[in-house]
């Protein structure tokens, strides 16, 4: 996928929130962290692949958009 498609496919805010980290303002600043955590990988052609762990963020975002997100687990 193209660079500008990433925010619409990955719930980047949720990921940083789960880690208790402040999300970088610019997407360009978040990319190295997302790559280091194996959520995405930049391909030789400049496009990005979403890896398995990143796919969990896609699934959660898609379910939430459809109103099907699982309720939060009790703590």
ROMIRO-936493 format. One record per atom (N, C-alpha, C): residue number from 1; residue in three letters; atom name; x, y, z. Coordinates in pm, whole numbers, plus 50000, padded with zeros to 5 digits. Atoms other than C-alpha are relative to their C-alpha. Layout:
N
<rec><seq>NUM</seq><type>ALA</type><atom>CA</atom><X>X</X><Y>Y</Y><Z>Z</Z></rec>
...
! end
This chain:
75
<rec><seq>1</seq><type>UNK</type><atom>N</atom><X>50084</X><Y>49884</Y><Z>50000</Z></rec>
<rec><seq>1</seq><type>UNK</type><atom>CA</atom><X>50000</X><Y>50000</Y><Z>50000</Z></rec>
<rec><seq>1</seq><type>UNK</type><atom>C</atom><X>50089</X><Y>50123</Y><Z>50000</Z></rec>
<rec><seq>2</seq><type>UNK</type><atom>N</atom><X>49925</X><Y>49875</Y><Z>50006</Z></rec>
<rec><seq>2</seq><type>UNK</type><atom>CA</atom><X>50107</X><Y>50357</Y><Z>49954</Z></rec>
<rec><seq>2</seq><type>UNK</type><atom>C</atom><X>50010</X><Y>50061</Y><Z>50140</Z></rec>
<rec><seq>3</seq><type>UNK</type><atom>N</atom><X>49974</X><Y>49933</Y><Z>49874</Z></rec>
<rec><seq>3</seq><type>UNK</type><atom>CA</atom><X>50243</X><Y>50571</Y><Z>50239</Z></rec>
<rec><seq>3</seq><type>UNK</type><atom>C</atom><X>49875</X><Y>50069</Y><Z>50055</Z></rec>
<rec><seq>4</seq><type>UNK</type><atom>N</atom><X>50116</X><Y>49923</Y><Z>49953</Z></rec>
<rec><seq>4</seq><type>UNK</type><atom>CA</atom><X>49932</X><Y>50790</Y><Z>50256</Z></rec>
<rec><seq>4</seq><type>UNK</type><atom>C</atom><X>49879</X><Y>49914</Y><Z>50031</Z></rec>
<rec><seq>5</seq><type>UNK</type><atom>N</atom><X>50109</X><Y>50091</Y><Z>49967</Z></rec>
<rec><seq>5</seq><type>UNK</type><atom>CA</atom><X>49705</X><Y>50484</Y><Z>50289</Z></rec>
<rec><seq>5</seq><type>UNK</type><atom>C</atom><X>50012</X><Y>49942</Y><Z>50141</Z></rec>
<rec><seq>6</seq><type>UNK</type><atom>N</atom><X>49977</X><Y>50063</Y><Z>49870</Z></rec>
<rec><seq>6</seq><type>UNK</type><atom>CA</atom><X>49859</X><Y>50368</Y><Z>50617</Z></rec>
<rec><seq>6</seq><type>UNK</type><atom>C</atom><X>49905</X><Y>50047</Y><Z>50110</Z></rec>
<rec><seq>7</seq><type>UNK</type><atom>N</atom><X>50089</X><Y>49958</Y><Z>49891</Z></rec>
<rec><seq>7</seq><type>UNK</type><atom>CA</atom><X>49656</X><Y>50589</Y><Z>50854</Z></rec>
<rec><seq>7</seq><type>UNK</type><atom>C</atom><X>49856</X><Y>49951</Y><Z>49985</Z></rec>
<rec><seq>8</seq><type>UNK</type><atom>N</atom><X>50137</X><Y>50047</Y><Z>50018</Z></rec>
<rec><seq>8</seq><type>UNK</type><atom>CA</atom><X>49330</X><Y>50471</Y><Z>50699</Z></rec>
<rec><seq>8</seq><type>UNK</type><atom>C</atom><X>49988</X><Y>49849</Y><Z>50017</Z></rec>
<rec><seq>9</seq><type>UNK</type><atom>N</atom><X>50000</X><Y>50146</Y><Z>49986</Z></rec>
<rec><seq>9</seq><type>UNK</type><atom>CA</atom><X>49431</X><Y>50104</Y><Z>50733</Z></rec>
<rec><seq>9</seq><type>UNK</type><atom>C</atom><X>50042</X><Y>49953</Y><Z>50138</Z></rec>
<rec><seq>10</seq><type>UNK</type><atom>N</atom><X>49951</X><Y>50038</Y><Z>49867</Z></rec>
<rec><seq>10</seq><type>UNK</type><atom>CA</atom><X>49610</X><Y>50094</Y><Z>51069</Z></rec>
<rec><seq>10</seq><type>UNK</type><atom>C</atom><X>49950</X><Y>50100</Y><Z>50104</Z></rec>
<rec><seq>11</seq><type>UNK</type><atom>N</atom><X>50041</X><Y>49912</Y><Z>49891</Z></rec>
<rec><seq>11</seq><type>UNK</type><atom>CA</atom><X>49478</X><Y>50233</Y><Z>51395</Z></rec>
<rec><seq>11</seq><type>UNK</type><atom>C</atom><X>50126</X><Y>50035</Y><Z>50080</Z></rec>
<rec><seq>12</seq><type>UNK</type><atom>N</atom><X>49871</X><Y>49963</Y><Z>49942</Z></rec>
<rec><seq>12</seq><type>UNK</type><atom>CA</atom><X>49811</X><Y>50395</Y><Z>51476</Z></rec>
<rec><seq>12</seq><type>UNK</type><atom>C</atom><X>49981</X><Y>50065</Y><Z>50137</Z></rec>
<rec><seq>13</seq><type>UNK</type><atom>N</atom><X>50026</X><Y>49935</Y><Z>49872</Z></rec>
<rec><seq>13</seq><type>UNK</type><atom>CA</atom><X>49664</X><Y>50608</Y><Z>51755</Z></rec>
<rec><seq>13</seq><type>UNK</type><atom>C</atom><X>49974</X><Y>49897</Y><Z>50110</Z></rec>
<rec><seq>14</seq><type>UNK</type><atom>N</atom><X>50031</X><Y>50104</Y><Z>49902</Z></rec>
<rec><seq>14</seq><type>UNK</type><atom>CA</atom><X>49529</X><Y>50299</Y><Z>51932</Z></rec>
<rec><seq>14</seq><type>UNK</type><atom>C</atom><X>50126</X><Y>49926</Y><Z>50041</Z></rec>
<rec><seq>15</seq><type>UNK</type><atom>N</atom><X>49879</X><Y>50072</Y><Z>49968</Z></rec>
<rec><seq>15</seq><type>UNK</type><atom>CA</atom><X>49864</X><Y>50124</Y><Z>51910</Z></rec>
<rec><seq>15</seq><type>UNK</type><atom>C</atom><X>50088</X><Y>50079</Y><Z>50097</Z></rec>
<rec><seq>16</seq><type>UNK</type><atom>N</atom><X>49919</X><Y>49918</Y><Z>49911</Z></rec>
<rec><seq>16</seq><type>UNK</type><atom>CA</atom><X>50055</X><Y>50412</Y><Z>52065</Z></rec>
<rec><seq>16</seq><type>UNK</type><atom>C</atom><X>49930</X><Y>50015</Y><Z>50136</Z></rec>
<rec><seq>17</seq><type>UNK</type><atom>N</atom><X>50074</X><Y>49990</Y><Z>49876</Z></rec>
<rec><seq>17</seq><type>UNK</type><atom>CA</atom><X>49779</X><Y>50448</Y><Z>52324</Z></rec>
<rec><seq>17</seq><type>UNK</type><atom>C</atom><X>50013</X><Y>49876</Y><Z>50086</Z></rec>
<rec><seq>18</seq><type>UNK</type><atom>N</atom><X>49985</X><Y>50125</Y><Z>49925</Z></rec>
<rec><seq>18</seq><type>UNK</type><atom>CA</atom><X>49802</X><Y>50082</Y><Z>52424</Z></rec>
<rec><seq>18</seq><type>UNK</type><atom>C</atom><X>50137</X><Y>49990</Y><Z>50066</Z></rec>
<rec><seq>19</seq><type>UNK</type><atom>N</atom><X>49864</X><Y>50003</Y><Z>49945</Z></rec>
<rec><seq>19</seq><type>UNK</type><atom>CA</atom><X>50175</X><Y>50127</Y><Z>52479</Z></rec>
<rec><seq>19</seq><type>UNK</type><atom>C</atom><X>50024</X><Y>50114</Y><Z>50098</Z></rec>
<rec><seq>20</seq><type>UNK</type><atom>N</atom><X>49983</X><Y>49886</Y><Z>49912</Z></rec>
<rec><seq>20</seq><type>UNK</type><atom>CA</atom><X>50119</X><Y>50445</Y><Z>52676</Z></rec>
<rec><seq>20</seq><type>UNK</type><atom>C</atom><X>50100</X><Y>50102</Y><Z>49948</Z></rec>
<rec><seq>21</seq><type>UNK</type><atom>N</atom><X>49906</X><Y>49908</Y><Z>50063</Z></rec>
<rec><seq>21</seq><type>UNK</type><atom>CA</atom><X>50328</X><Y>50641</Y><Z>52430</Z></rec>
<rec><seq>21</seq><type>UNK</type><atom>C</atom><X>49927</X><Y>50109</Y><Z>49925</Z></rec>
<rec><seq>22</seq><type>UNK</type><atom>N</atom><X>50056</X><Y>49891</Y><Z>50078</Z></rec>
<rec><seq>22</seq><type>UNK</type><atom>CA</atom><X>50259</X><Y>50975</Y><Z>52270</Z></rec>
<rec><seq>22</seq><type>UNK</type><atom>C</atom><X>50030</X><Y>49973</Y><Z>49852</Z></rec>
<rec><seq>23</seq><type>UNK</type><atom>N</atom><X>49984</X><Y>50023</Y><Z>50144</Z></rec>
<rec><seq>23</seq><type>UNK</type><atom>CA</atom><X>50201</X><Y>50933</Y><Z>51898</Z></rec>
<rec><seq>23</seq><type>UNK</type><atom>C</atom><X>50069</X><Y>50122</Y><Z>49939</Z></rec>
<rec><seq>24</seq><type>UNK</type><atom>N</atom><X>49937</X><Y>49887</Y><Z>50070</Z></rec>
<rec><seq>24</seq><type>UNK</type><atom>CA</atom><X>50437</X><Y>51142</Y><Z>51686</Z></rec>
<rec><seq>24</seq><type>UNK</type><atom>C</atom><X>49897</X><Y>50073</Y><Z>49914</Z></rec>
<rec><seq>25</seq><type>UNK</type><atom>N</atom><X>50094</X><Y>49918</Y><Z>50076</Z></rec>
<rec><seq>25</seq><type>UNK</type><atom>CA</atom><X>50255</X><Y>51428</Y><Z>51516</Z></rec>
<rec><seq>25</seq><type>UNK</type><atom>C</atom><X>50000</X><Y>49963</Y><Z>49853</Z></rec>
<rec><seq>26</seq><type>UNK</type><atom>N</atom><X>49987</X><Y>50032</Y><Z>50143</Z></rec>
<rec><seq>26</seq><type>UNK</type><atom>CA</atom><X>50386</X><Y>51344</Y><Z>51169</Z></rec>
<rec><seq>26</seq><type>UNK</type><atom>C</atom><X>50009</X><Y>49849</Y><Z>49981</Z></rec>
<rec><seq>27</seq><type>UNK</type><atom>N</atom><X>49996</X><Y>50142</Y><Z>50031</Z></rec>
<rec><seq>27</seq><type>UNK</type><atom>CA</atom><X>50328</X><Y>51001</Y><Z>51020</Z></rec>
<rec><seq>27</seq><type>UNK</type><atom>C</atom><X>50142</X><Y>49955</Y><Z>49968</Z></rec>
<rec><seq>28</seq><type>UNK</type><atom>N</atom><X>49862</X><Y>50033</Y><Z>50034</Z></rec>
<rec><seq>28</seq><type>UNK</type><atom>CA</atom><X>50685</X><Y>51008</Y><Z>50889</Z></rec>
<rec><seq>28</seq><type>UNK</type><atom>C</atom><X>50082</X><Y>49967</Y><Z>50124</Z></rec>
<rec><seq>29</seq><type>UNK</type><atom>N</atom><X>49927</X><Y>50024</Y><Z>49875</Z></rec>
<rec><seq>29</seq><type>UNK</type><atom>CA</atom><X>50808</X><Y>51015</Y><Z>51248</Z></rec>
<rec><seq>29</seq><type>UNK</type><atom>C</atom><X>49956</X><Y>49871</Y><Z>50068</Z></rec>
<rec><seq>30</seq><type>UNK</type><atom>N</atom><X>50050</X><Y>50123</Y><Z>49941</Z></rec>
<rec><seq>30</seq><type>UNK</type><atom>CA</atom><X>50593</X><Y>50717</Y><Z>51348</Z></rec>
<rec><seq>30</seq><type>UNK</type><atom>C</atom><X>50046</X><Y>49876</Y><Z>49923</Z></rec>
<rec><seq>31</seq><type>UNK</type><atom>N</atom><X>49966</X><Y>50116</Y><Z>50083</Z></rec>
<rec><seq>31</seq><type>UNK</type><atom>CA</atom><X>50701</X><Y>50492</Y><Z>51060</Z></rec>
<rec><seq>31</seq><type>UNK</type><atom>C</atom><X>50118</X><Y>49919</Y><Z>50050</Z></rec>
<rec><seq>32</seq><type>UNK</type><atom>N</atom><X>49889</X><Y>50083</Y><Z>49952</Z></rec>
<rec><seq>32</seq><type>UNK</type><atom>CA</atom><X>51042</X><Y>50390</Y><Z>51198</Z></rec>
<rec><seq>32</seq><type>UNK</type><atom>C</atom><X>49961</X><Y>49913</Y><Z>50120</Z></rec>
<rec><seq>33</seq><type>UNK</type><atom>N</atom><X>50045</X><Y>50077</Y><Z>49884</Z></rec>
<rec><seq>33</seq><type>UNK</type><atom>CA</atom><X>50877</X><Y>50280</Y><Z>51523</Z></rec>
<rec><seq>33</seq><type>UNK</type><atom>C</atom><X>49910</X><Y>49884</Y><Z>49954</Z></rec>
<rec><seq>34</seq><type>UNK</type><atom>N</atom><X>50090</X><Y>50104</Y><Z>50048</Z></rec>
<rec><seq>34</seq><type>UNK</type><atom>CA</atom><X>50606</X><Y>50085</Y><Z>51338</Z></rec>
<rec><seq>34</seq><type>UNK</type><atom>C</atom><X>50077</X><Y>49890</Y><Z>49928</Z></rec>
<rec><seq>35</seq><type>UNK</type><atom>N</atom><X>49915</X><Y>50100</Y><Z>50067</Z></rec>
<rec><seq>35</seq><type>UNK</type><atom>CA</atom><X>50872</X><Y>49914</Y><Z>51126</Z></rec>
<rec><seq>35</seq><type>UNK</type><atom>C</atom><X>50080</X><Y>49920</Y><Z>50103</Z></rec>
<rec><seq>36</seq><type>UNK</type><atom>N</atom><X>49921</X><Y>50067</Y><Z>49897</Z></rec>
<rec><seq>36</seq><type>UNK</type><atom>CA</atom><X>51085</X><Y>49835</Y><Z>51432</Z></rec>
<rec><seq>36</seq><type>UNK</type><atom>C</atom><X>49916</X><Y>49900</Y><Z>50078</Z></rec>
<rec><seq>37</seq><type>UNK</type><atom>N</atom><X>50090</X><Y>50087</Y><Z>49927</Z></rec>
<rec><seq>37</seq><type>UNK</type><atom>CA</atom><X>50784</X><Y>49678</Y><Z>51603</Z></rec>
<rec><seq>37</seq><type>UNK</type><atom>C</atom><X>49935</X><Y>49893</Y><Z>49911</Z></rec>
<rec><seq>38</seq><type>UNK</type><atom>N</atom><X>50049</X><Y>50099</Y><Z>50098</Z></rec>
<rec><seq>38</seq><type>UNK</type><atom>CA</atom><X>50713</X><Y>49466</Y><Z>51290</Z></rec>
<rec><seq>38</seq><type>UNK</type><atom>C</atom><X>49851</X><Y>50010</Y><Z>49972</Z></rec>
<rec><seq>39</seq><type>UNK</type><atom>N</atom><X>50139</X><Y>49978</Y><Z>50043</Z></rec>
<rec><seq>39</seq><type>UNK</type><atom>CA</atom><X>50374</X><Y>49621</Y><Z>51219</Z></rec>
<rec><seq>39</seq><type>UNK</type><atom>C</atom><X>49993</X><Y>50018</Y><Z>49850</Z></rec>
<rec><seq>40</seq><type>UNK</type><atom>N</atom><X>49994</X><Y>49975</Y><Z>50144</Z></rec>
<rec><seq>40</seq><type>UNK</type><atom>CA</atom><X>50474</X><Y>49730</Y><Z>50871</Z></rec>
<rec><seq>40</seq><type>UNK</type><atom>C</atom><X>50143</X><Y>49975</Y><Z>49952</Z></rec>
<rec><seq>41</seq><type>UNK</type><atom>N</atom><X>49868</X><Y>50012</Y><Z>50060</Z></rec>
<rec><seq>41</seq><type>UNK</type><atom>CA</atom><X>50764</X><Y>49678</Y><Z>50632</Z></rec>
<rec><seq>41</seq><type>UNK</type><atom>C</atom><X>49998</X><Y>50075</Y><Z>49868</Z></rec>
<rec><seq>42</seq><type>UNK</type><atom>N</atom><X>49987</X><Y>49928</Y><Z>50127</Z></rec>
<rec><seq>42</seq><type>UNK</type><atom>CA</atom><X>50876</X><Y>49907</Y><Z>50354</Z></rec>
<rec><seq>42</seq><type>UNK</type><atom>C</atom><X>50060</X><Y>49906</Y><Z>49898</Z></rec>
<rec><seq>43</seq><type>UNK</type><atom>N</atom><X>49954</X><Y>50086</Y><Z>50107</Z></rec>
<rec><seq>43</seq><type>UNK</type><atom>CA</atom><X>50917</X><Y>49719</Y><Z>50030</Z></rec>
<rec><seq>43</seq><type>UNK</type><atom>C</atom><X>50101</X><Y>50074</Y><Z>49913</Z></rec>
<rec><seq>44</seq><type>UNK</type><atom>N</atom><X>49901</X><Y>49941</Y><Z>50090</Z></rec>
<rec><seq>44</seq><type>UNK</type><atom>CA</atom><X>51186</X><Y>49778</Y><Z>49769</Z></rec>
<rec><seq>44</seq><type>UNK</type><atom>C</atom><X>49939</X><Y>50101</Y><Z>49903</Z></rec>
<rec><seq>45</seq><type>UNK</type><atom>N</atom><X>50066</X><Y>49909</Y><Z>50094</Z></rec>
<rec><seq>45</seq><type>UNK</type><atom>CA</atom><X>50932</X><Y>49955</Y><Z>49547</Z></rec>
<rec><seq>45</seq><type>UNK</type><atom>C</atom><X>49943</X><Y>50125</Y><Z>50068</Z></rec>
<rec><seq>46</seq><type>UNK</type><atom>N</atom><X>50045</X><Y>49882</Y><Z>49928</Z></rec>
<rec><seq>46</seq><type>UNK</type><atom>CA</atom><X>50857</X><Y>50214</Y><Z>49819</Z></rec>
<rec><seq>46</seq><type>UNK</type><atom>C</atom><X>49862</X><Y>49986</Y><Z>50063</Z></rec>
<rec><seq>47</seq><type>UNK</type><atom>N</atom><X>50131</X><Y>50025</Y><Z>49939</Z></rec>
<rec><seq>47</seq><type>UNK</type><atom>CA</atom><X>50518</X><Y>50070</Y><Z>49911</Z></rec>
<rec><seq>47</seq><type>UNK</type><atom>C</atom><X>50020</X><Y>49929</Y><Z>50133</Z></rec>
<rec><seq>48</seq><type>UNK</type><atom>N</atom><X>49992</X><Y>50062</Y><Z>49868</Z></rec>
<rec><seq>48</seq><type>UNK</type><atom>CA</atom><X>50438</X><Y>49924</Y><Z>50253</Z></rec>
<rec><seq>48</seq><type>UNK</type><atom>C</atom><X>49913</X><Y>49876</Y><Z>50007</Z></rec>
<rec><seq>49</seq><type>UNK</type><atom>N</atom><X>50078</X><Y>50120</Y><Z>49970</Z></rec>
<rec><seq>49</seq><type>UNK</type><atom>CA</atom><X>50321</X><Y>49583</Y><Z>50365</Z></rec>
<rec><seq>49</seq><type>UNK</type><atom>C</atom><X>49963</X><Y>50004</Y><Z>50147</Z></rec>
<rec><seq>50</seq><type>UNK</type><atom>N</atom><X>50043</X><Y>50014</Y><Z>49861</Z></rec>
<rec><seq>50</seq><type>UNK</type><atom>CA</atom><X>50120</X><Y>49530</Y><Z>50682</Z></rec>
<rec><seq>50</seq><type>UNK</type><atom>C</atom><X>50033</X><Y>49857</Y><Z>50041</Z></rec>
<rec><seq>51</seq><type>UNK</type><atom>N</atom><X>49960</X><Y>50131</Y><Z>49951</Z></rec>
<rec><seq>51</seq><type>UNK</type><atom>CA</atom><X>50269</X><Y>49242</Y><Z>50878</Z></rec>
<rec><seq>51</seq><type>UNK</type><atom>C</atom><X>49894</X><Y>49945</Y><Z>50096</Z></rec>
<rec><seq>52</seq><type>UNK</type><atom>N</atom><X>50103</X><Y>50068</Y><Z>49919</Z></rec>
<rec><seq>52</seq><type>UNK</type><atom>CA</atom><X>50080</X><Y>48998</Y><Z>51102</Z></rec>
<rec><seq>52</seq><type>UNK</type><atom>C</atom><X>49954</X><Y>50080</Y><Z>50120</Z></rec>
<rec><seq>53</seq><type>UNK</type><atom>N</atom><X>50039</X><Y>49923</Y><Z>49882</Z></rec>
<rec><seq>53</seq><type>UNK</type><atom>CA</atom><X>50088</X><Y>49208</Y><Z>51418</Z></rec>
<rec><seq>53</seq><type>UNK</type><atom>C</atom><X>49923</X><Y>50125</Y><Z>49959</Z></rec>
<rec><seq>54</seq><type>UNK</type><atom>N</atom><X>50071</X><Y>49883</Y><Z>50050</Z></rec>
<rec><seq>54</seq><type>UNK</type><atom>CA</atom><X>49983</X><Y>49514</Y><Z>51219</Z></rec>
<rec><seq>54</seq><type>UNK</type><atom>C</atom><X>49860</X><Y>49966</Y><Z>49953</Z></rec>
<rec><seq>55</seq><type>UNK</type><atom>N</atom><X>50133</X><Y>50042</Y><Z>50048</Z></rec>
<rec><seq>55</seq><type>UNK</type><atom>CA</atom><X>49693</X><Y>49316</Y><Z>51075</Z></rec>
<rec><seq>55</seq><type>UNK</type><atom>C</atom><X>49898</X><Y>49998</Y><Z>50114</Z></rec>
<rec><seq>56</seq><type>UNK</type><atom>N</atom><X>50092</X><Y>49995</Y><Z>49886</Z></rec>
<rec><seq>56</seq><type>UNK</type><atom>CA</atom><X>49545</X><Y>49298</Y><Z>51425</Z></rec>
<rec><seq>56</seq><type>UNK</type><atom>C</atom><X>49942</X><Y>50140</Y><Z>50017</Z></rec>
<rec><seq>57</seq><type>UNK</type><atom>N</atom><X>50050</X><Y>49863</Y><Z>49992</Z></rec>
<rec><seq>57</seq><type>UNK</type><atom>CA</atom><X>49516</X><Y>49677</Y><Z>51422</Z></rec>
<rec><seq>57</seq><type>UNK</type><atom>C</atom><X>49902</X><Y>50029</Y><Z>49888</Z></rec>
<rec><seq>58</seq><type>UNK</type><atom>N</atom><X>50094</X><Y>49983</Y><Z>50112</Z></rec>
<rec><seq>58</seq><type>UNK</type><atom>CA</atom><X>49348</X><Y>49664</Y><Z>51082</Z></rec>
<rec><seq>58</seq><type>UNK</type><atom>C</atom><X>49868</X><Y>49936</Y><Z>50036</Z></rec>
<rec><seq>59</seq><type>UNK</type><atom>N</atom><X>50123</X><Y>50072</Y><Z>49966</Z></rec>
<rec><seq>59</seq><type>UNK</type><atom>CA</atom><X>49098</X><Y>49406</Y><Z>51206</Z></rec>
<rec><seq>59</seq><type>UNK</type><atom>C</atom><X>49919</X><Y>50077</Y><Z>50104</Z></rec>
<rec><seq>60</seq><type>UNK</type><atom>N</atom><X>50070</X><Y>49926</Y><Z>49895</Z></rec>
<rec><seq>60</seq><type>UNK</type><atom>CA</atom><X>49013</X><Y>49606</Y><Z>51518</Z></rec>
<rec><seq>60</seq><type>UNK</type><atom>C</atom><X>49936</X><Y>50126</Y><Z>49944</Z></rec>
<rec><seq>61</seq><type>UNK</type><atom>N</atom><X>50053</X><Y>49877</Y><Z>50058</Z></rec>
<rec><seq>61</seq><type>UNK</type><atom>CA</atom><X>48969</X><Y>49926</Y><Z>51316</Z></rec>
<rec><seq>61</seq><type>UNK</type><atom>C</atom><X>49881</X><Y>49969</Y><Z>49909</Z></rec>
<rec><seq>62</seq><type>UNK</type><atom>N</atom><X>50110</X><Y>50038</Y><Z>50088</Z></rec>
<rec><seq>62</seq><type>UNK</type><atom>CA</atom><X>48748</X><Y>49752</Y><Z>51060</Z></rec>
<rec><seq>62</seq><type>UNK</type><atom>C</atom><X>49876</X><Y>49960</Y><Z>50081</Z></rec>
<rec><seq>63</seq><type>UNK</type><atom>N</atom><X>50114</X><Y>50039</Y><Z>49916</Z></rec>
<rec><seq>63</seq><type>UNK</type><atom>CA</atom><X>48529</X><Y>49597</Y><Z>51330</Z></rec>
<rec><seq>63</seq><type>UNK</type><atom>C</atom><X>49936</X><Y>50121</Y><Z>50066</Z></rec>
<rec><seq>64</seq><type>UNK</type><atom>N</atom><X>50052</X><Y>49879</Y><Z>49936</Z></rec>
<rec><seq>64</seq><type>UNK</type><atom>CA</atom><X>48497</X><Y>49929</Y><Z>51509</Z></rec>
<rec><seq>64</seq><type>UNK</type><atom>C</atom><X>49921</X><Y>50085</Y><Z>49903</Z></rec>
<rec><seq>65</seq><type>UNK</type><atom>N</atom><X>50069</X><Y>49921</Y><Z>50102</Z></rec>
<rec><seq>65</seq><type>UNK</type><atom>CA</atom><X>48396</X><Y>50103</Y><Z>51187</Z></rec>
<rec><seq>65</seq><type>UNK</type><atom>C</atom><X>49863</X><Y>49942</Y><Z>49968</Z></rec>
<rec><seq>66</seq><type>UNK</type><atom>N</atom><X>50127</X><Y>50066</Y><Z>50027</Z></rec>
<rec><seq>66</seq><type>UNK</type><atom>CA</atom><X>48118</X><Y>49848</Y><Z>51148</Z></rec>
<rec><seq>66</seq><type>UNK</type><atom>C</atom><X>49914</X><Y>49988</Y><Z>50126</Z></rec>
<rec><seq>67</seq><type>UNK</type><atom>N</atom><X>50074</X><Y>50009</Y><Z>49874</Z></rec>
<rec><seq>67</seq><type>UNK</type><atom>CA</atom><X>48008</X><Y>49881</Y><Z>51510</Z></rec>
<rec><seq>67</seq><type>UNK</type><atom>C</atom><X>50003</X><Y>49861</Y><Z>50060</Z></rec>
<rec><seq>68</seq><type>UNK</type><atom>N</atom><X>49992</X><Y>50137</Y><Z>49953</Z></rec>
<rec><seq>68</seq><type>UNK</type><atom>CA</atom><X>48122</X><Y>49527</Y><Z>51581</Z></rec>
<rec><seq>68</seq><type>UNK</type><atom>C</atom><X>50116</X><Y>49975</Y><Z>50094</Z></rec>
<rec><seq>69</seq><type>UNK</type><atom>N</atom><X>49885</X><Y>50018</Y><Z>49914</Z></rec>
<rec><seq>69</seq><type>UNK</type><atom>CA</atom><X>48421</X><Y>49588</Y><Z>51805</Z></rec>
<rec><seq>69</seq><type>UNK</type><atom>C</atom><X>49962</X><Y>49930</Y><Z>50129</Z></rec>
<rec><seq>70</seq><type>UNK</type><atom>N</atom><X>50023</X><Y>50074</Y><Z>49876</Z></rec>
<rec><seq>70</seq><type>UNK</type><atom>CA</atom><X>48448</X><Y>49357</Y><Z>52102</Z></rec>
<rec><seq>70</seq><type>UNK</type><atom>C</atom><X>50004</X><Y>50097</Y><Z>50117</Z></rec>
<rec><seq>71</seq><type>UNK</type><atom>N</atom><X>49995</X><Y>49914</Y><Z>49881</Z></rec>
<rec><seq>71</seq><type>UNK</type><atom>CA</atom><X>48375</X><Y>49517</Y><Z>52439</Z></rec>
<rec><seq>71</seq><type>UNK</type><atom>C</atom><X>50134</X><Y>49984</Y><Z>50069</Z></rec>
<rec><seq>72</seq><type>UNK</type><atom>N</atom><X>49875</X><Y>50008</Y><Z>49924</Z></rec>
<rec><seq>72</seq><type>UNK</type><atom>CA</atom><X>48673</X><Y>49594</Y><Z>52659</Z></rec>
<rec><seq>72</seq><type>UNK</type><atom>C</atom><X>49989</X><Y>49889</Y><Z>50102</Z></rec>
<rec><seq>73</seq><type>UNK</type><atom>N</atom><X>49998</X><Y>50108</Y><Z>49902</Z></rec>
<rec><seq>73</seq><type>UNK</type><atom>CA</atom><X>48775</X><Y>49304</Y><Z>52876</Z></rec>
<rec><seq>73</seq><type>UNK</type><atom>C</atom><X>50004</X><Y>50059</Y><Z>50139</Z></rec>
<rec><seq>74</seq><type>UNK</type><atom>N</atom><X>49995</X><Y>49950</Y><Z>49862</Z></rec>
<rec><seq>74</seq><type>UNK</type><atom>CA</atom><X>48717</X><Y>49349</Y><Z>53248</Z></rec>
<rec><seq>74</seq><type>UNK</type><atom>C</atom><X>50141</X><Y>49987</Y><Z>50054</Z></rec>
<rec><seq>75</seq><type>UNK</type><atom>N</atom><X>49865</X><Y>50002</Y><Z>49942</Z></rec>
<rec><seq>75</seq><type>UNK</type><atom>CA</atom><X>49028</X><Y>49426</Y><Z>53448</Z></rec>
<rec><seq>75</seq><type>UNK</type><atom>C</atom><X>49996</X><Y>49950</Y><Z>50140</Z></rec>
! end
